[in-house]
Structures are given as structure tokens and as C-alpha cells.
Amino acid sequence: MTGEDSIAPSGVAHVVLTRFNVPTPGFESVVRAKEGWLRSRVALFERYCLPSMRRQVGARAEWIIYFDPQSPDWLRQWIDDVNDGVFTPVFRSSVSYEERMADIRRVAGRAPGRMLITTNLDNDDALASDFLDRVQRAVVPGVRTAIYLADGLIAEAKRLYHRVDRDNAFCSVAEPWDAPGDPPVTCWLRPHNRLGETMAVRSLRGEPGWLQVVHGENVSNRVRGRLVSPKAFRGRFDPMLAAFPEPGLGRLARDRFVSGPLRTGREVARGAAKRLAVALYGPDAIDTVKLRAARLRPGRSRR
């Protein structure tokens, strides 16, 4: 489905889910072991993620953030200092389906016939100020649906790029609480770009709904899309874009005619290689390659 022609249903419970530093296997475990990763993640969270949730308009949601029970004392103190009630911290070494649903019921409540929305938000990214409202308005009552706001922004080195990604990581799943024999599955059922294998999909075009931040510790994010001026988007992403300068006409032209096409060509080649690897070696092939490469890089923490 496309378009935003639904109205926000009554009785919707909306819960945003974020992993902060929960231990993960595979390639991410190497990244998270690097010296300074946690402090860098705190800084990104304070600059992008947290302000964006505080500035939501037109709708609200509960927010669960999962932390490692082995988190250092300074991080636990920081959680107490920074949290003014906007999120619920939960400490788990892993998050099973049963634990996740228990946490969701605890913060959101439960009523027969209600619709549940769950949304994934990475702790170094941000939402537009109307993201929650737009997702809630896209709910189809009684129908399990993966909802995506396809248009978003990518920030890298104070440059801003507009990207259309119809099954992006800012995924939401809307579903009935109490369908007989069919309990909620949540947005963490499977990778964000595979939710459509098991449910209906609404991928909605419009103003950018999210901001993905590319930095030195990203697991898989990279610059994609076309370079744009931040001026038109500052109101929707205040104050995250305040320090982003306006690109000159020459830089915009170079990106449109040179850099942009080169990025697109690389993405096409990368996508083809990824599909081939998955077809030959299975869905875990990409993570295995990243993990081996990361372990060979110099400078990795030996903790």
C-alpha cells in the first residue's frame, strides 16, 4: 500500500524500541568492543536521538531502551541524570520474545481490541517531529501491517543527503493486541527489510521522516541519496541540523552530476554482490564476511 489516507484510530498503543548496548553476536560484537564506543554512543544519543523523541508533536509513544546489565557505573548514573521520564530503561543481556512482550505490556497496558504499534529506533539516529503522528495515521485497523516512512535524511560530516528507502530501519509494525491464535510479533520479528515477507506493507512517501547518522562506528550505514540543503528541514529536525552549513551551488552540482551517480553505481554493484552471496551461502553470509574483516583490522580493542 502507499499514501497516507488513513486516519489515526482510537485506542492505539505505540511503543518505540531501542537497543543501546545489549550484547549482540557477530560483526556488531567487534564494533561494540572498541575502546570509547560506549561514550561515543552516549554523545550521539544526546545530540540526535533523545531530542527527536522529546520534540514529537501530534502523537506520543512509550519508549523502551534496552541496556546491558553489565553496563559500567558511570553509564547507569548517566541514565538517571538524562532520563526525565521520556524513556523506560530496561537492563537485559538478551531480549527474548517473551521478555519483549512482557516489557511492552508493562509500559503500554493492554485492552481487548486495541492496536499495538512498535517502532524500531537506533540510538544514534533521529525522528522527524511528526514521525509518530504519521505512523499512527497510517494504521489499518485490525490488519497487521509493516509501516515505513520512505523518505529520510542521511547526515555525514555536516552534509545532508535525501534518500528514499521503502523498507528502511525506522520500521513500524501495527497489529491487533488480541487476534485469536495470532499474538503480536512486533517490529523486531525479523530484519527491517524482510517484514513484508509475512505481513502487508505501507511504504509512505512525503517529507523526510527520519535522520540516519553516518559516523566512524556505524555497523552498516553509509552515505546514499542526493546532497541537499538543510534549510528546508531544520524545523522538522530541530535542533539536530542547527550546525549544518548550506552547501554551495558548485558542491550541489558536483553531487548531482558526478558524486551522486558514482554512489548509485557503487550501490548497484554492492547490492548485486550481496544478493549473490546470500543466494550462495545463506542469509548470514554478509555478517560472516564483515566479522572476519573487522577482526583483521589494526587498532581493535583487546578487552
Beta strands, then each sheet from edge to edge (+ up, - down):
strand 1: 12-19
strand 2: 62-67
strand 3: 88-91
strand 4: 115-120
strand 5: 126-127
strand 6: 145-149
strand 7: 151-156
strand 8: 159-164
strand 9: 172-176
strand 10: 200-204
strand 11: 210-213
strand 12: 226-228
sheet 1: 3+ 2+ 1+ 4+ 9- 6+ 10+
sheet 2: 5+ 11- 7- 8+ 12-
end
